[in-house]
Amino acid sequence: MKPADLRVMTIDQLDDETLKLTKERFNLRFQRATGQLENTARVRQVRRDIARMKTIAAQKRAAHPRRAGAKAKPE
């Protein structure tokens, strides 16, 4: 996916899509191990898409801090 498409999505949508791609990556790893994977470039593409989604989700979370009164993580 293109970064412009991802920036339009909400954080929840990004998390859902990341989970979906993580499952796909898991299946691709098994297909590669058993020799059934035909499109080996898909593994690389999925891995990069996951990283791209996680990066944009982190940027969105940093841009929108928690509401006042919410508990912060202990440091």
N, CA, C and O atoms as a Tripos MOL2 file, in Angstrom:
@<TRIPOS>MOLECULE
protein
  300   299    75     0     0
PROTEIN
NO_CHARGES

@<TRIPOS>ATOM
      1 N           0.8260   -1.1860    0.0000 N.3       1 MET1
      2 CA          0.0000    0.0000    0.0000 C.3       1 MET1
      3 C           0.8670    1.2450    0.0000 C.2       1 MET1
      4 O           2.0000    1.2410    0.4820 O.2       1 MET1
      5 N           0.3240    2.2770   -0.5350 N.am      2 LYS2
      6 CA          1.0610    3.5380   -0.5800 C.3       2 LYS2
      7 C           0.8690    4.2840    0.7320 C.2       2 LYS2
      8 O          -0.1940    4.1940    1.3460 O.2       2 LYS2
      9 N           1.8870    5.0190    1.1670 N.am      3 PRO3
     10 CA          1.7790    5.7700    2.4240 C.3       3 PRO3
     11 C           0.6100    6.7570    2.4420 C.2       3 PRO3
     12 O           0.0010    6.9690    3.4910 O.2       3 PRO3
     13 N           0.2970    7.3550    1.3110 N.am      4 ALA4
     14 CA         -0.8260    8.3030    1.2630 C.3       4 ALA4
     15 C          -2.1440    7.5940    1.5850 C.2       4 ALA4
     16 O          -3.0070    8.1630    2.2540 O.2       4 ALA4
     17 N          -2.3000    6.3610    1.1140 N.am      5 ASP5
     18 CA         -3.5090    5.5900    1.4170 C.3       5 ASP5
     19 C          -3.5730    5.2500    2.9020 C.2       5 ASP5
     20 O          -4.6480    5.2580    3.5010 O.2       5 ASP5
     21 N          -2.4280    4.9560    3.4890 N.am      6 LEU6
     22 CA         -2.3850    4.5720    4.8960 C.3       6 LEU6
     23 C          -2.6460    5.7530    5.8180 C.2       6 LEU6
     24 O          -3.2510    5.5900    6.8780 O.2       6 LEU6
     25 N          -2.2010    6.9260    5.4320 N.am      7 ARG7
     26 CA         -2.3860    8.1070    6.2860 C.3       7 ARG7
     27 C          -3.8520    8.5050    6.4140 C.2       7 ARG7
     28 O          -4.2330    9.1750    7.3740 O.2       7 ARG7
     29 N          -4.6690    8.0990    5.4560 N.am      8 VAL8
     30 CA         -6.0990    8.3920    5.5020 C.3       8 VAL8
     31 C          -6.8100    7.4750    6.5050 C.2       8 VAL8
     32 O          -7.8600    7.8370    7.0350 O.2       8 VAL8
     33 N          -6.2510    6.3080    6.7630 N.am      9 MET9
     34 CA         -6.8750    5.3290    7.6480 C.3       9 MET9
     35 C          -6.7670    5.7600    9.1120 C.2       9 MET9
     36 O          -5.8740    6.5220    9.4860 O.2       9 MET9
     37 N          -7.6960    5.2570    9.9320 N.am     10 THR10
     38 CA         -7.6270    5.5160   11.3700 C.3      10 THR10
     39 C          -6.6210    4.5530   11.9960 C.2      10 THR10
     40 O          -6.1710    3.6040   11.3560 O.2      10 THR10
     41 N          -6.2800    4.8110   13.2470 N.am     11 ILE11
     42 CA         -5.3220    3.9470   13.9420 C.3      11 ILE11
     43 C          -5.8830    2.5310   14.0680 C.2      11 ILE11
     44 O          -5.1480    1.5580   13.8960 O.2      11 ILE11
     45 N          -7.1730    2.4090   14.3660 N.am     12 ASP12
     46 CA         -7.7900    1.0830   14.4830 C.3      12 ASP12
     47 C          -7.7560    0.3310   13.1540 C.2      12 ASP12
     48 O          -7.5040   -0.8730   13.1240 O.2      12 ASP12
     49 N          -8.0090    1.0360   12.0690 N.am     13 GLN13
     50 CA         -7.9480    0.3980   10.7520 C.3      13 GLN13
     51 C          -6.5260   -0.0600   10.4440 C.2      13 GLN13
     52 O          -6.3250   -1.1390    9.8860 O.2      13 GLN13
     53 N          -5.5430    0.7570   10.8070 N.am     14 LEU14
     54 CA         -4.1430    0.3800   10.5850 C.3      14 LEU14
     55 C          -3.7880   -0.8570   11.3960 C.2      14 LEU14
     56 O          -3.1090   -1.7560   10.9010 O.2      14 LEU14
     57 N          -4.2520   -0.9030   12.6500 N.am     15 ASP15
     58 CA         -3.9720   -2.0660   13.4930 C.3      15 ASP15
     59 C          -4.6160   -3.3260   12.9270 C.2      15 ASP15
     60 O          -3.9990   -4.3920   12.9330 O.2      15 ASP15
     61 N          -5.8470   -3.2170   12.4380 N.am     16 ASP16
     62 CA         -6.5320   -4.3710   11.8440 C.3      16 ASP16
     63 C          -5.8060   -4.8570   10.5920 C.2      16 ASP16
     64 O          -5.6200   -6.0590   10.3980 O.2      16 ASP16
     65 N          -5.4030   -3.9240    9.7580 N.am     17 GLU17
     66 CA         -4.6960   -4.2840    8.5230 C.3      17 GLU17
     67 C          -3.3270   -4.8910    8.8410 C.2      17 GLU17
     68 O          -2.8810   -5.8140    8.1600 O.2      17 GLU17
     69 N          -2.6670   -4.3740    9.8680 N.am     18 THR18
     70 CA         -1.3770   -4.9220   10.2850 C.3      18 THR18
     71 C          -1.5420   -6.3610   10.7530 C.2      18 THR18
     72 O          -0.7290   -7.2220   10.4190 O.2      18 THR18
     73 N          -2.5890   -6.6230   11.5230 N.am     19 LEU19
     74 CA         -2.8550   -7.9820   11.9960 C.3      19 LEU19
     75 C          -3.1130   -8.9230   10.8240 C.2      19 LEU19
     76 O          -2.6280  -10.0540   10.8070 O.2      19 LEU19
     77 N          -3.8760   -8.4510    9.8520 N.am     20 LYS20
     78 CA         -4.1770   -9.2630    8.6670 C.3      20 LYS20
     79 C          -2.8950   -9.6130    7.9070 C.2      20 LYS20
     80 O          -2.7010  -10.7560    7.4940 O.2      20 LYS20
     81 N          -2.0290   -8.6190    7.7270 N.am     21 LEU21
     82 CA         -0.7800   -8.8640    7.0030 C.3      21 LEU21
     83 C           0.1820   -9.7310    7.8080 C.2      21 LEU21
     84 O           0.9630  -10.4880    7.2310 O.2      21 LEU21
     85 N           0.1340   -9.6290    9.1250 N.am     22 THR22
     86 CA          0.9830  -10.4760    9.9660 C.3      22 THR22
     87 C           0.5860  -11.9390    9.7990 C.2      22 THR22
     88 O           1.4470  -12.8170    9.7360 O.2      22 THR22
     89 N          -0.7140  -12.1990    9.7280 N.am     23 LYS23
     90 CA         -1.1850  -13.5680    9.4960 C.3      23 LYS23
     91 C          -0.7670  -14.0550    8.1110 C.2      23 LYS23
     92 O          -0.3760  -15.2100    7.9420 O.2      23 LYS23
     93 N          -0.8530  -13.1640    7.1240 N.am     24 GLU24
     94 CA         -0.4310  -13.5370    5.7740 C.3      24 GLU24
     95 C           1.0600  -13.8530    5.7470 C.2      24 GLU24
     96 O           1.4900  -14.8010    5.0880 O.2      24 GLU24
     97 N           1.8380  -13.0600    6.4600 N.am     25 ARG25
     98 CA          3.2890  -13.2830    6.5210 C.3      25 ARG25
     99 C           3.5950  -14.6430    7.1400 C.2      25 ARG25
    100 O           4.4920  -15.3560    6.6900 O.2      25 ARG25
    101 N           2.8380  -14.9920    8.1780 N.am     26 PHE26
    102 CA          2.9960  -16.2900    8.8270 C.3      26 PHE26
    103 C           2.7520  -17.4170    7.8240 C.2      26 PHE26
    104 O           3.5300  -18.3670    7.7440 O.2      26 PHE26
    105 N           1.6640  -17.3010    7.0610 N.am     27 ASN27
    106 CA          1.3450  -18.3210    6.0570 C.3      27 ASN27
    107 C           2.3930  -18.3700    4.9480 C.2      27 ASN27
    108 O           2.7460  -19.4490    4.4720 O.2      27 ASN27
    109 N           2.8860  -17.2130    4.5410 N.am     28 LEU28
    110 CA          3.9110  -17.1810    3.4950 C.3      28 LEU28
    111 C           5.1990  -17.8600    3.9490 C.2      28 LEU28
    112 O           5.8670  -18.5270    3.1590 O.2      28 LEU28
    113 N           5.5420  -17.6890    5.2200 N.am     29 ARG29
    114 CA          6.7470  -18.3390    5.7480 C.3      29 ARG29
    115 C           6.6260  -19.8550    5.6480 C.2      29 ARG29
    116 O           7.5850  -20.5330    5.2800 O.2      29 ARG29
    117 N           5.4550  -20.3860    5.9730 N.am     30 PHE30
    118 CA          5.2580  -21.8310    5.8810 C.3      30 PHE30
    119 C           5.2690  -22.3020    4.4300 C.2      30 PHE30
    120 O           5.8230  -23.3560    4.1190 O.2      30 PHE30
    121 N           4.6620  -21.5270    3.5510 N.am     31 GLN31
    122 CA          4.6740  -21.8980    2.1410 C.3      31 GLN31
    123 C           6.0960  -21.9210    1.5980 C.2      31 GLN31
    124 O           6.4530  -22.7970    0.8100 O.2      31 GLN31
    125 N           6.9070  -20.9540    2.0230 N.am     32 ARG32
    126 CA          8.2950  -20.9100    1.5610 C.3      32 ARG32
    127 C           9.0700  -22.1080    2.1030 C.2      32 ARG32
    128 O           9.8850  -22.6980    1.3930 O.2      32 ARG32
    129 N           8.8180  -22.4640    3.3590 N.am     33 ALA33
    130 CA          9.5390  -23.5770    3.9750 C.3      33 ALA33
    131 C           9.1870  -24.9120    3.3220 C.2      33 ALA33
    132 O          10.0350  -25.7990    3.2290 O.2      33 ALA33
    133 N           7.9460  -25.0570    2.8720 N.am     34 THR34
    134 CA          7.5290  -26.3100    2.2480 C.3      34 THR34
    135 C           7.7250  -26.3080    0.7350 C.2      34 THR34
    136 O           7.4500  -27.3080    0.0720 O.2      34 THR34
    137 N           8.1950  -25.1990    0.1910 N.am     35 GLY35
    138 CA          8.4630  -25.1260   -1.2360 C.3      35 GLY35
    139 C           7.2350  -24.8470   -2.0840 C.2      35 GLY35
    140 O           7.2800  -25.0300   -3.3010 O.2      35 GLY35
    141 N           6.1470  -24.4100   -1.4790 N.am     36 GLN36
    142 CA          4.9110  -24.1540   -2.2150 C.3      36 GLN36
    143 C           4.7710  -22.7030   -2.6610 C.2      36 GLN36
    144 O           3.8710  -22.3810   -3.4360 O.2      36 GLN36
    145 N           5.6380  -21.8340   -2.1880 N.am     37 LEU37
    146 CA          5.5160  -20.4080   -2.4920 C.3      37 LEU37
    147 C           6.0350  -20.1250   -3.8940 C.2      37 LEU37
    148 O           7.1860  -20.4210   -4.2140 O.2      37 LEU37
    149 N           5.1750  -19.5500   -4.7260 N.am     38 GLU38
    150 CA          5.5640  -19.2280   -6.0940 C.3      38 GLU38
    151 C           6.0920  -17.8050   -6.2070 C.2      38 GLU38
    152 O           7.0800  -17.5610   -6.8980 O.2      38 GLU38
    153 N           5.4360  -16.8660   -5.5300 N.am     39 ASN39
    154 CA          5.8270  -15.4600   -5.6140 C.3      39 ASN39
    155 C           6.6440  -15.1060   -4.3680 C.2      39 ASN39
    156 O           6.0940  -14.6460   -3.3670 O.2      39 ASN39
    157 N           7.9420  -15.3220   -4.4370 N.am     40 THR40
    158 CA          8.7860  -15.0920   -3.2630 C.3      40 THR40
    159 C           8.9220  -13.6130   -2.9220 C.2      40 THR40
    160 O           9.2450  -13.2730   -1.7840 O.2      40 THR40
    161 N           8.6830  -12.7410   -3.8750 N.am     41 ALA41
    162 CA          8.7710  -11.3020   -3.6180 C.3      41 ALA41
    163 C           7.6450  -10.8320   -2.7010 C.2      41 ALA41
    164 O           7.7520   -9.7760   -2.0780 O.2      41 ALA41
    165 N           6.5760  -11.6030   -2.6170 N.am     42 ARG42
    166 CA          5.4350  -11.2260   -1.7670 C.3      42 ARG42
    167 C           5.8480  -11.1710   -0.2920 C.2      42 ARG42
    168 O           5.3270  -10.3440    0.4550 O.2      42 ARG42
    169 N           6.7650  -12.0260    0.1360 N.am     43 VAL43
    170 CA          7.2330  -12.0260    1.5260 C.3      43 VAL43
    171 C           7.8510  -10.6720    1.8530 C.2      43 VAL43
    172 O           7.5590  -10.0810    2.8930 O.2      43 VAL43
    173 N           8.6820  -10.2020    0.9840 N.am     44 ARG44
    174 CA          9.3470   -8.9130    1.1890 C.3      44 ARG44
    175 C           8.3390   -7.7640    1.1730 C.2      44 ARG44
    176 O           8.4250   -6.8400    1.9820 O.2      44 ARG44
    177 N           7.3920   -7.8310    0.2510 N.am     45 GLN45
    178 CA          6.3830   -6.7860    0.1280 C.3      45 GLN45
    179 C           5.5120   -6.7140    1.3840 C.2      45 GLN45
    180 O           5.2210   -5.6220    1.8730 O.2      45 GLN45
    181 N           5.0990   -7.8560    1.9010 N.am     46 VAL46
    182 CA          4.2620   -7.8870    3.1020 C.3      46 VAL46
    183 C           5.0410   -7.3610    4.2970 C.2      46 VAL46
    184 O           4.5090   -6.5960    5.1020 O.2      46 VAL46
    185 N           6.2950   -7.7670    4.4150 N.am     47 ARG47
    186 CA          7.1260   -7.3100    5.5370 C.3      47 ARG47
    187 C           7.2700   -5.7890    5.5260 C.2      47 ARG47
    188 O           7.1950   -5.1460    6.5730 O.2      47 ARG47
    189 N           7.4710   -5.2320    4.3670 N.am     48 ARG48
    190 CA          7.6210   -3.7760    4.2670 C.3      48 ARG48
    191 C           6.2990   -3.0500    4.4970 C.2      48 ARG48
    192 O           6.2780   -1.9660    5.0810 O.2      48 ARG48
    193 N           5.1960   -3.6430    4.0390 N.am     49 ASP49
    194 CA          3.8880   -3.0360    4.2920 C.3      49 ASP49
    195 C           3.5840   -2.9980    5.7900 C.2      49 ASP49
    196 O           3.0400   -2.0150    6.2920 O.2      49 ASP49
    197 N           3.9350   -4.0690    6.4970 N.am     50 ILE50
    198 CA          3.7250   -4.1040    7.9470 C.3      50 ILE50
    199 C           4.5380   -3.0040    8.6140 C.2      50 ILE50
    200 O           4.0250   -2.2860    9.4730 O.2      50 ILE50
    201 N           5.7820   -2.8690    8.2310 N.am     51 ALA51
    202 CA          6.6390   -1.8320    8.8140 C.3      51 ALA51
    203 C           6.0890   -0.4430    8.5110 C.2      51 ALA51
    204 O           6.0960    0.4350    9.3740 O.2      51 ALA51
    205 N           5.6160   -0.2460    7.2930 N.am     52 ARG52
    206 CA          5.0590    1.0440    6.8950 C.3      52 ARG52
    207 C           3.8230    1.3770    7.7350 C.2      52 ARG52
    208 O           3.6630    2.5100    8.1870 O.2      52 ARG52
    209 N           2.9560    0.3910    7.9400 N.am     53 MET53
    210 CA          1.7430    0.6150    8.7290 C.3      53 MET53
    211 C           2.0630    0.9110   10.1850 C.2      53 MET53
    212 O           1.4540    1.7900   10.7960 O.2      53 MET53
    213 N           3.0200    0.1760   10.7390 N.am     54 LYS54
    214 CA          3.3980    0.4130   12.1330 C.3      54 LYS54
    215 C           4.0130    1.7970   12.3050 C.2      54 LYS54
    216 O           3.7790    2.4630   13.3140 O.2      54 LYS54
    217 N           4.7890    2.2240   11.3370 N.am     55 THR55
    218 CA          5.4090    3.5480   11.4070 C.3      55 THR55
    219 C           4.3540    4.6450   11.3690 C.2      55 THR55
    220 O           4.4020    5.5780   12.1700 O.2      55 THR55
    221 N           3.4140    4.5430   10.4570 N.am     56 ILE56
    222 CA          2.3780    5.5670   10.3380 C.3      56 ILE56
    223 C           1.4660    5.5590   11.5600 C.2      56 ILE56
    224 O           1.0360    6.6190   12.0140 O.2      56 ILE56
    225 N           1.1650    4.3740   12.0990 N.am     57 ALA57
    226 CA          0.3390    4.2950   13.3120 C.3      57 ALA57
    227 C           1.0580    4.9570   14.4830 C.2      57 ALA57
    228 O           0.4280    5.6560   15.2780 O.2      57 ALA57
    229 N           2.3620    4.7460   14.5980 N.am     58 ALA58
    230 CA          3.1340    5.3740   15.6750 C.3      58 ALA58
    231 C           3.1620    6.8880   15.5120 C.2      58 ALA58
    232 O           3.0770    7.6190   16.4990 O.2      58 ALA58
    233 N           3.2780    7.3590   14.2880 N.am     59 GLN59
    234 CA          3.2600    8.8030   14.0400 C.3      59 GLN59
    235 C           1.9140    9.4020   14.4260 C.2      59 GLN59
    236 O           1.8550   10.4910   14.9980 O.2      59 GLN59
    237 N           0.8300    8.6880   14.1120 N.am     60 LYS60
    238 CA         -0.5040    9.1850   14.4610 C.3      60 LYS60
    239 C          -0.6970    9.2010   15.9700 C.2      60 LYS60
    240 O          -1.2850   10.1370   16.5110 O.2      60 LYS60
    241 N          -0.2050    8.1700   16.6540 N.am     61 ARG61
    242 CA         -0.3320    8.1290   18.1120 C.3      61 ARG61
    243 C           0.4670    9.2560   18.7570 C.2      61 ARG61
    244 O           0.0230    9.8390   19.7460 O.2      61 ARG61
    245 N           1.6210    9.5620   18.2170 N.am     62 ALA62
    246 CA          2.4500   10.6370   18.7690 C.3      62 ALA62
    247 C           1.8210   12.0020   18.5070 C.2      62 ALA62
    248 O           1.9690   12.9200   19.3140 O.2      62 ALA62
    249 N           1.1300   12.1370   17.4000 N.am     63 ALA63
    250 CA          0.5090   13.4160   17.0560 C.3      63 ALA63
    251 C          -0.7380   13.6890   17.8920 C.2      63 ALA63
    252 O          -1.1290   14.8430   18.0700 O.2      63 ALA63
    253 N          -1.3620   12.6290   18.4070 N.am     64 HIS64
    254 CA         -2.5790   12.7760   19.2070 C.3      64 HIS64
    255 C          -2.3400   12.1790   20.5890 C.2      64 HIS64
    256 O          -2.6700   11.0180   20.8280 O.2      64 HIS64
    257 N          -1.7640   12.9720   21.5110 N.am     65 PRO65
    258 CA         -1.4940   12.4390   22.8550 C.3      65 PRO65
    259 C          -2.7960   12.1110   23.5770 C.2      65 PRO65
    260 O          -3.8820   12.5150   23.1620 O.2      65 PRO65
    261 N          -2.6530   11.3760   24.6540 N.am     66 ARG66
    262 CA         -3.8200   10.9700   25.4350 C.3      66 ARG66
    263 C          -4.5660   12.1750   25.9750 C.2      66 ARG66
    264 O          -4.0140   13.2660   26.1190 O.2      66 ARG66
    265 N          -5.8290   11.9450   26.2670 N.am     67 ARG67
    266 CA         -6.6500   13.0130   26.8380 C.3      67 ARG67
    267 C          -6.1590   13.3470   28.2430 C.2      67 ARG67
    268 O          -5.5370   12.5150   28.9040 O.2      67 ARG67
    269 N          -6.4390   14.5530   28.6900 N.am     68 ALA68
    270 CA         -6.0560   14.9770   30.0330 C.3      68 ALA68
    271 C          -6.7890   14.1030   31.0440 C.2      68 ALA68
    272 O          -7.9740   13.8130   30.8810 O.2      68 ALA68
    273 N          -6.0850   13.6910   32.0790 N.am     69 GLY69
    274 CA         -6.6810   12.8610   33.1110 C.3      69 GLY69
    275 C          -6.4660   11.3810   32.8950 C.2      69 GLY69
    276 O          -6.7020   10.5900   33.8080 O.2      69 GLY69
    277 N          -6.0310   10.9880   31.7370 N.am     70 ALA70
    278 CA         -5.7750    9.5750   31.4850 C.3      70 ALA70
    279 C          -4.4590    9.1870   32.1370 C.2      70 ALA70
    280 O          -3.5220    9.9820   32.2050 O.2      70 ALA70
    281 N          -4.4080    7.9630   32.6090 N.am     71 LYS71
    282 CA         -3.1890    7.5070   33.2660 C.3      71 LYS71
    283 C          -2.0680    7.3600   32.2430 C.2      71 LYS71
    284 O          -2.2670    6.8400   31.1450 O.2      71 LYS71
    285 N          -0.9210    7.8170   32.6210 N.am     72 ALA72
    286 CA          0.2530    7.6830   31.7560 C.3      72 ALA72
    287 C           1.0040    6.4260   32.1600 C.2      72 ALA72
    288 O           0.8370    5.9340   33.2760 O.2      72 ALA72
    289 N           1.8190    5.9100   31.2720 N.am     73 LYS73
    290 CA          2.6360    4.7480   31.5880 C.3      73 LYS73
    291 C           3.6900    5.1280   32.6130 C.2      73 LYS73
    292 O           4.2830    6.2020   32.5190 O.2      73 LYS73
    293 N           3.9300    4.2670   33.5850 N.am     74 PRO74
    294 CA          5.0090    4.5720   34.5380 C.3      74 PRO74
    295 C           6.3560    4.4390   33.8500 C.2      74 PRO74
    296 O           6.5770    3.5220   33.0590 O.2      74 PRO74
    297 N           7.2240    5.3340   34.1510 N.am     75 GLU75
    298 CA          8.5400    5.3150   33.4960 C.3      75 GLU75
    299 C           9.6060    4.8280   34.4200 C.2      75 GLU75
    300 O          10.7720    4.7500   34.0310 O.2      75 GLU75
@<TRIPOS>BOND
     1     1     2 1
     2     2     3 1
     3     3     4 2
     4     3     5 am
     5     5     6 1
     6     6     7 1
     7     7     8 2
     8     7     9 am
     9     9    10 1
    10    10    11 1
    11    11    12 2
    12    11    13 am
    13    13    14 1
    14    14    15 1
    15    15    16 2
    16    15    17 am
    17    17    18 1
    18    18    19 1
    19    19    20 2
    20    19    21 am
    21    21    22 1
    22    22    23 1
    23    23    24 2
    24    23    25 am
    25    25    26 1
    26    26    27 1
    27    27    28 2
    28    27    29 am
    29    29    30 1
    30    30    31 1
    31    31    32 2
    32    31    33 am
    33    33    34 1
    34    34    35 1
    35    35    36 2
    36    35    37 am
    37    37    38 1
    38    38    39 1
    39    39    40 2
    40    39    41 am
    41    41    42 1
    42    42    43 1
    43    43    44 2
    44    43    45 am
    45    45    46 1
    46    46    47 1
    47    47    48 2
    48    47    49 am
    49    49    50 1
    50    50    51 1
    51    51    52 2
    52    51    53 am
    53    53    54 1
    54    54    55 1
    55    55    56 2
    56    55    57 am
    57    57    58 1
    58    58    59 1
    59    59    60 2
    60    59    61 am
    61    61    62 1
    62    62    63 1
    63    63    64 2
    64    63    65 am
    65    65    66 1
    66    66    67 1
    67    67    68 2
    68    67    69 am
    69    69    70 1
    70    70    71 1
    71    71    72 2
    72    71    73 am
    73    73    74 1
    74    74    75 1
    75    75    76 2
    76    75    77 am
    77    77    78 1
    78    78    79 1
    79    79    80 2
    80    79    81 am
    81    81    82 1
    82    82    83 1
    83    83    84 2
    84    83    85 am
    85    85    86 1
    86    86    87 1
    87    87    88 2
    88    87    89 am
    89    89    90 1
    90    90    91 1
    91    91    92 2
    92    91    93 am
    93    93    94 1
    94    94    95 1
    95    95    96 2
    96    95    97 am
    97    97    98 1
    98    98    99 1
    99    99   100 2
   100    99   101 am
   101   101   102 1
   102   102   103 1
   103   103   104 2
   104   103   105 am
   105   105   106 1
   106   106   107 1
   107   107   108 2
   108   107   109 am
   109   109   110 1
   110   110   111 1
   111   111   112 2
   112   111   113 am
   113   113   114 1
   114   114   115 1
   115   115   116 2
   116   115   117 am
   117   117   118 1
   118   118   119 1
   119   119   120 2
   120   119   121 am
   121   121   122 1
   122   122   123 1
   123   123   124 2
   124   123   125 am
   125   125   126 1
   126   126   127 1
   127   127   128 2
   128   127   129 am
   129   129   130 1
   130   130   131 1
   131   131   132 2
   132   131   133 am
   133   133   134 1
   134   134   135 1
   135   135   136 2
   136   135   137 am
   137   137   138 1
   138   138   139 1
   139   139   140 2
   140   139   141 am
   141   141   142 1
   142   142   143 1
   143   143   144 2
   144   143   145 am
   145   145   146 1
   146   146   147 1
   147   147   148 2
   148   147   149 am
   149   149   150 1
   150   150   151 1
   151   151   152 2
   152   151   153 am
   153   153   154 1
   154   154   155 1
   155   155   156 2
   156   155   157 am
   157   157   158 1
   158   158   159 1
   159   159   160 2
   160   159   161 am
   161   161   162 1
   162   162   163 1
   163   163   164 2
   164   163   165 am
   165   165   166 1
   166   166   167 1
   167   167   168 2
   168   167   169 am
   169   169   170 1
   170   170   171 1
   171   171   172 2
   172   171   173 am
   173   173   174 1
   174   174   175 1
   175   175   176 2
   176   175   177 am
   177   177   178 1
   178   178   179 1
   179   179   180 2
   180   179   181 am
   181   181   182 1
   182   182   183 1
   183   183   184 2
   184   183   185 am
   185   185   186 1
   186   186   187 1
   187   187   188 2
   188   187   189 am
   189   189   190 1
   190   190   191 1
   191   191   192 2
   192   191   193 am
   193   193   194 1
   194   194   195 1
   195   195   196 2
   196   195   197 am
   197   197   198 1
   198   198   199 1
   199   199   200 2
   200   199   201 am
   201   201   202 1
   202   202   203 1
   203   203   204 2
   204   203   205 am
   205   205   206 1
   206   206   207 1
   207   207   208 2
   208   207   209 am
   209   209   210 1
   210   210   211 1
   211   211   212 2
   212   211   213 am
   213   213   214 1
   214   214   215 1
   215   215   216 2
   216   215   217 am
   217   217   218 1
   218   218   219 1
   219   219   220 2
   220   219   221 am
   221   221   222 1
   222   222   223 1
   223   223   224 2
   224   223   225 am
   225   225   226 1
   226   226   227 1
   227   227   228 2
   228   227   229 am
   229   229   230 1
   230   230   231 1
   231   231   232 2
   232   231   233 am
   233   233   234 1
   234   234   235 1
   235   235   236 2
   236   235   237 am
   237   237   238 1
   238   238   239 1
   239   239   240 2
   240   239   241 am
   241   241   242 1
   242   242   243 1
   243   243   244 2
   244   243   245 am
   245   245   246 1
   246   246   247 1
   247   247   248 2
   248   247   249 am
   249   249   250 1
   250   250   251 1
   251   251   252 2
   252   251   253 am
   253   253   254 1
   254   254   255 1
   255   255   256 2
   256   255   257 am
   257   257   258 1
   258   258   259 1
   259   259   260 2
   260   259   261 am
   261   261   262 1
   262   262   263 1
   263   263   264 2
   264   263   265 am
   265   265   266 1
   266   266   267 1
   267   267   268 2
   268   267   269 am
   269   269   270 1
   270   270   271 1
   271   271   272 2
   272   271   273 am
   273   273   274 1
   274   274   275 1
   275   275   276 2
   276   275   277 am
   277   277   278 1
   278   278   279 1
   279   279   280 2
   280   279   281 am
   281   281   282 1
   282   282   283 1
   283   283   284 2
   284   283   285 am
   285   285   286 1
   286   286   287 1
   287   287   288 2
   288   287   289 am
   289   289   290 1
   290   290   291 1
   291   291   292 2
   292   291   293 am
   293   293   294 1
   294   294   295 1
   295   295   296 2
   296   295   297 am
   297   297   298 1
   298   298   299 1
   299   299   300 2
@<TRIPOS>SUBSTRUCTURE
     1 MET1         2 RESIDUE 1 A MET
     2 LYS2         6 RESIDUE 1 A LYS
     3 PRO3        10 RESIDUE 1 A PRO
     4 ALA4        14 RESIDUE 1 A ALA
     5 ASP5        18 RESIDUE 1 A ASP
     6 LEU6        22 RESIDUE 1 A LEU
     7 ARG7        26 RESIDUE 1 A ARG
     8 VAL8        30 RESIDUE 1 A VAL
     9 MET9        34 RESIDUE 1 A MET
    10 THR10       38 RESIDUE 1 A THR
    11 ILE11       42 RESIDUE 1 A ILE
    12 ASP12       46 RESIDUE 1 A ASP
    13 GLN13       50 RESIDUE 1 A GLN
    14 LEU14       54 RESIDUE 1 A LEU
    15 ASP15       58 RESIDUE 1 A ASP
    16 ASP16       62 RESIDUE 1 A ASP
    17 GLU17       66 RESIDUE 1 A GLU
    18 THR18       70 RESIDUE 1 A THR
    19 LEU19       74 RESIDUE 1 A LEU
    20 LYS20       78 RESIDUE 1 A LYS
    21 LEU21       82 RESIDUE 1 A LEU
    22 THR22       86 RESIDUE 1 A THR
    23 LYS23       90 RESIDUE 1 A LYS
    24 GLU24       94 RESIDUE 1 A GLU
    25 ARG25       98 RESIDUE 1 A ARG
    26 PHE26      102 RESIDUE 1 A PHE
    27 ASN27      106 RESIDUE 1 A ASN
    28 LEU28      110 RESIDUE 1 A LEU
    29 ARG29      114 RESIDUE 1 A ARG
    30 PHE30      118 RESIDUE 1 A PHE
    31 GLN31      122 RESIDUE 1 A GLN
    32 ARG32      126 RESIDUE 1 A ARG
    33 ALA33      130 RESIDUE 1 A ALA
    34 THR34      134 RESIDUE 1 A THR
    35 GLY35      138 RESIDUE 1 A GLY
    36 GLN36      142 RESIDUE 1 A GLN
    37 LEU37      146 RESIDUE 1 A LEU
    38 GLU38      150 RESIDUE 1 A GLU
    39 ASN39      154 RESIDUE 1 A ASN
    40 THR40      158 RESIDUE 1 A THR
    41 ALA41      162 RESIDUE 1 A ALA
    42 ARG42      166 RESIDUE 1 A ARG
    43 VAL43      170 RESIDUE 1 A VAL
    44 ARG44      174 RESIDUE 1 A ARG
    45 GLN45      178 RESIDUE 1 A GLN
    46 VAL46      182 RESIDUE 1 A VAL
    47 ARG47      186 RESIDUE 1 A ARG
    48 ARG48      190 RESIDUE 1 A ARG
    49 ASP49      194 RESIDUE 1 A ASP
    50 ILE50      198 RESIDUE 1 A ILE
    51 ALA51      202 RESIDUE 1 A ALA
    52 ARG52      206 RESIDUE 1 A ARG
    53 MET53      210 RESIDUE 1 A MET
    54 LYS54      214 RESIDUE 1 A LYS
    55 THR55      218 RESIDUE 1 A THR
    56 ILE56      222 RESIDUE 1 A ILE
    57 ALA57      226 RESIDUE 1 A ALA
    58 ALA58      230 RESIDUE 1 A ALA
    59 GLN59      234 RESIDUE 1 A GLN
    60 LYS60      238 RESIDUE 1 A LYS
    61 ARG61      242 RESIDUE 1 A ARG
    62 ALA62      246 RESIDUE 1 A ALA
    63 ALA63      250 RESIDUE 1 A ALA
    64 HIS64      254 RESIDUE 1 A HIS
    65 PRO65      258 RESIDUE 1 A PRO
    66 ARG66      262 RESIDUE 1 A ARG
    67 ARG67      266 RESIDUE 1 A ARG
    68 ALA68      270 RESIDUE 1 A ALA
    69 GLY69      274 RESIDUE 1 A GLY
    70 ALA70      278 RESIDUE 1 A ALA
    71 LYS71      282 RESIDUE 1 A LYS
    72 ALA72      286 RESIDUE 1 A ALA
    73 LYS73      290 RESIDUE 1 A LYS
    74 PRO74      294 RESIDUE 1 A PRO
    75 GLU75      298 RESIDUE 1 A GLU
